[in-house]
Amino acid sequence: MTEPARVEAFDAVDVIRAQRDRTGNSEAALRWMVDAYTREYVTDAQMASFAMAVLLNGMDRGEIRVLTDAMIASGERMSFAGLGRRTVDKHSTGGVGDKITLPLAPLVAAFGVAVPQLSGRGLGHTGGTLDKLESIPGWRAALSNDELFAQLRELGAVICAAGTGLAPADKRLYALRDVTGTVEAIPLIASSIMSKKIAEGTESLVLDVKVGSGAFMHDLGRARDLAQTMVALGTDSGVATTALITDMDTPLGLAIGNANEVRESVEVLAGGGPADVVELTVTLAREMLALAGQPDADVEAALQDGRAMDVWRAMIRAQDGDPDAVLPTPRETETVTAPSAGVVTRIDAWDFGVAAWRLGAGRARPQDPVVHEAGIDLHVKPGDSVAAGQPLFTLGAADASRIPRALEVLEGGWAVEAVAPATRPLVIERITA
Ligand code: URA
């Protein structure tokens, strides 16, 4: 005997129309839409249409909460309650040269706190933490839940691939948004990020919301709205959440790519590294440790005296990587020099992100490999004075044919002028509940 057909409680077209016409959907209708999409009853075309209506018309806080809850309910919920350590996570909305997770996770873990960093891969111009770490020979991104818990218990820090069980509705919806021009909607970004973080079961969370040319949010007003929305979602769900709004008009640090970003992170763990990477690492570590009950932790000392480095080395070894391995370097390089003496006034995050991506550091399709040694090394940052002929940045690729297209996108992406630029601070605002 065949099973009777399931009677669906709502009709997708009605839900889409209500979102399009701003007449409002009930909580039950929104929950059904997410559930029916996860079951593949609602089609990609219907969900794309719904997502576009959300992008164009927005959602109120109540609707965003329902959407987030529905995405959490689509999968498993983890709990770190039995770990015997406080847990605190960090999430960045994504930027160029953003390798902060690499030094930050071992630094915070050096204070006895557990830092579960369930991370992703890069798509488009922003890099992925797992892609960067896979530059280390042998390093393994996929861990079982047992391995993840054991590593957190022993070392405190783990950076690994997020399993497929957390918020599977988001996994489908994010891939769909990526190809339908609906990534930038604040309700969709907030529910996407927070559903994964709440389902993961962290006790507390620090959000690094990027604003600028290399970020999803190009203006401060929208970045603030996103940050406030996510802080409210986390707090209402019992996750102590703080957000920092930070600059992404300029790439972070000097390295943009994969292997070179790991190298720069190790410099920070060794007590050196570029000032902006150190500043953001230390600021985020302080926020995380304050949420974990250690507001007076001396984080700079843990970078200087090798405690954070010790955790890093153990963390890489635990995932079969060799922390002493020589990282790959590009075979083909080209250096761009200053045409005249002056001050560097612009290194545009978006243009440099796209150029690094064209060199092979990023992927165009999820199934593509990344070239670990490809990327860009900056020799200067905005505000630096340069002499005519001084190196500004070096492009690196495995294949010389990739270099001209990267140079093309960099035309207009940097400037050397007579007058120093007005700069804004790296950490622009702090948002709390
Ligand atoms: N990161 C996510 O996980 N989701 C988004 O929508 C944007 C950034």
Boltz pocket constraint, residues with backbone or C-beta under 6 A from the ligand:
constraints:
  - pocket:
      binder: B
      contacts: [[A, 92], [A, 93], [A, 94], [A, 174], [A, 183], [A, 188], [A, 189], [A, 190], [A, 192], [A, 193]]
      max_distance: 6.0
